[in-house]
Amino acid sequence: MQCRRDEAGLPHWVVVTPALLFPWNTDTTPYSSCALRPPPRPPITDPQQLAQARNCFACHLETGGTLIGPSFEQVADRYRDDPLPPGELESRIRNGTVRNWNTFPMPANPQVSDADLAILVPWILSR
């Protein structure tokens, strides 16, 4: 089976039946619709671009004061002398938190992968 475009430019799965094996069916037969997907994007490795892509900046500033949540600079300052246990900040980012900074809860972010966290957390704590 192959995904091909028809005369109108619409993608369709087709069963390719070579004439050599099936001489009575030399044409392709529409099977069902398919979606032609673009190649996957390369992973984001720049922490600032990753924070933008994962919508961190919707609630957090990199430096300065509080937006909805604390700035990354404020997070780093808070935990510089009193670090969190390993994996705690990752868990708070992924699962969300309530009343760590103010009355606004931080929502869960299940879309942030372990690879993303491995880039974001050290960057946040280095601000």
QUIWOHU-V358309 format. One record per residue. N is the residue number from 0. RES is the residue in three letters. NEAR is the number of other ideal C-beta (glycine too) atoms within 12 Angstrom. Layout:
# QUIWOHU-V358309
<<N,RES,NEAR> <N,RES,NEAR>>
This chain:
# QUIWOHU-V358309
<<0,MET,15> <1,GLN,17> <2,CYS,21> <3,ARG,21> <4,ARG,18> <5,ASP,15> <6,GLU,8> <7,ALA,7> <8,GLY,9> <9,LEU,16> <10,PRO,19> <11,HIS,23> <12,TRP,21> <13,VAL,22> <14,VAL,19> <15,VAL,20> <16,THR,18> <17,PRO,13> <18,ALA,12> <19,LEU,10> <20,LEU,11> <21,PHE,14> <22,PRO,10> <23,TRP,10> <24,ASN,15> <25,THR,13> <26,ASP,14> <27,THR,21> <28,THR,17> <29,PRO,21> <30,TYR,17> <31,SER,13> <32,SER,15> <33,CYS,18> <34,ALA,12> <35,LEU,15> <36,ARG,9> <37,PRO,6> <38,PRO,6> <39,PRO,6> <40,ARG,10> <41,PRO,8> <42,PRO,14> <43,ILE,19> <44,THR,16> <45,ASP,15> <46,PRO,26> <47,GLN,23> <48,GLN,19> <49,LEU,28> <50,ALA,30> <51,GLN,16> <52,ALA,23> <53,ARG,27> <54,ASN,19> <55,CYS,35> <56,PHE,22> <57,ALA,16> <58,CYS,26> <59,HIS,33> <60,LEU,23> <61,GLU,24> <62,THR,20> <63,GLY,14> <64,GLY,16> <65,THR,19> <66,LEU,21> <67,ILE,20> <68,GLY,32> <69,PRO,30> <70,SER,25> <71,PHE,34> <72,GLU,23> <73,GLN,25> <74,VAL,35> <75,ALA,25> <76,ASP,18> <77,ARG,20> <78,TYR,24> <79,ARG,15> <80,ASP,8> <81,ASP,10> <82,PRO,15> <83,LEU,22> <84,PRO,11> <85,PRO,11> <86,GLY,16> <87,GLU,20> <88,LEU,29> <89,GLU,26> <90,SER,22> <91,ARG,30> <92,ILE,39> <93,ARG,24> <94,ASN,19> <95,GLY,19> <96,THR,26> <97,VAL,15> <98,ARG,12> <99,ASN,22> <100,TRP,22> <101,ASN,17> <102,THR,12> <103,PHE,18> <104,PRO,17> <105,MET,28> <106,PRO,21> <107,ALA,15> <108,ASN,27> <109,PRO,15> <110,GLN,16> <111,VAL,30> <112,SER,19> <113,ASP,16> <114,ALA,15> <115,ASP,30> <116,LEU,31> <117,ALA,20> <118,ILE,28> <119,LEU,39> <120,VAL,33> <121,PRO,18> <122,TRP,25> <123,ILE,38> <124,LEU,26> <125,SER,19> <126,ARG,26>>
